[in-house]
Amino acid sequence: MLTALLCLLGTHAAVAGGRGGAGSREVKTGGDSSGPALESRVSFKVEGSAQSEGSGPLTSTSVDWEPPACWYEPYWKAKDFKTFMEAQWSIHESVGGAAEDIADDKARYKDFNADKNDEGMWWVAVKNPDMKDDPAAGTCTRDPFWVVNGENPDVPQAIDTETLAGLAYQRTEVPDTEISMAPAGKSTVNLPTWAWLDKATFKTVSVTASLAGTGLWATTTAKPVSLHIDPGSDDALTSPSSGECTIKDDGSIGEPYATGKADETPPCGVTYLRSSGDDSYALKATLTWEISWTGAGGTAGDLPNGTFATTTDVQVQEIQAVNR
């Protein structure tokens, strides 16, 4: 019945946020304020590549993985929970709510463990604010439960470092993939177009998710590992043939074009075999980021690679020959 009561009252908690120093940002997530799941107290700190107009979130390469849609986390000290619930019961009764509707909750939370106020916390369900309409967000249906400080609640979906790592992954944003190309204007049929990324273009991006007062934290690190070139036309050849340009040890991809290399095969590039006419081809450059994480208590692991793509319009012209 507590779930129904919270739905009726539309419980809502405050959200705090701000910005960190140069190169970092601090934000705090929120939960669904219209249902039984309260707002999460998980906060995030982002470090690495600064956000730009073209930056955006990663797309997981795994169809079997998604970030947590809901979870349980410590929320109330005993006396605070007692004050909150008694106020809700009072409101319920004052608006003509039936006493039997809250009888079970009154029996269950009779003393709220108020005499153990500093010995534990009441844990509650929270929803991922970016997935509140996902069916998975409705799977955290337990009423608040008591957990002694320092003990593992041993409850499925109870927050842990792996949960935090998944939330940090979801909030990882990377810069757009603006590749350099030569020729920079129009490409020419049957002549290679060189593509490259400077070693200083992309740096690792880290996001730390933490839950104050618990010692729980996890940091995900996204590292660029390869660039995939899709020329936007079946009448084209990529170099290498797979279209996958790997990152070199110095962090660069491909090689800048230099005078005298017009007839050479670029380490990363594309050769168009047909003119685009009055139109252009949509060349898609997709950067793959490798994701790893570390967390409190020596925990660590890997998450699915993520991708982020940028599209560039490429005009391709025929070679004009003059017969005399």
Secondary structure by P-SEA (a helix, b strand, c coil): caaaaaaaacbbbbbbbbbccccbbbbbbbcccccccccccbbbbbbcccccccbbbbbbcccccccccccccccccaaaaaaaaaaaaaaaaaaccccccaaaaaaaaccccccccccbbbbbbbcccccccccccccccccbbbbcccccccccccccaaaaaaaaaaacccccccccccccccccccbbbbbbbccccccbbbbbbbbcccccbbbbbbbbcbbbbccccccccccccccbbbbccccccccccccccccccccccccccccccccccbbbbbbbbbbbbcccccccccccbbbbbbbbbbbbbccccccc
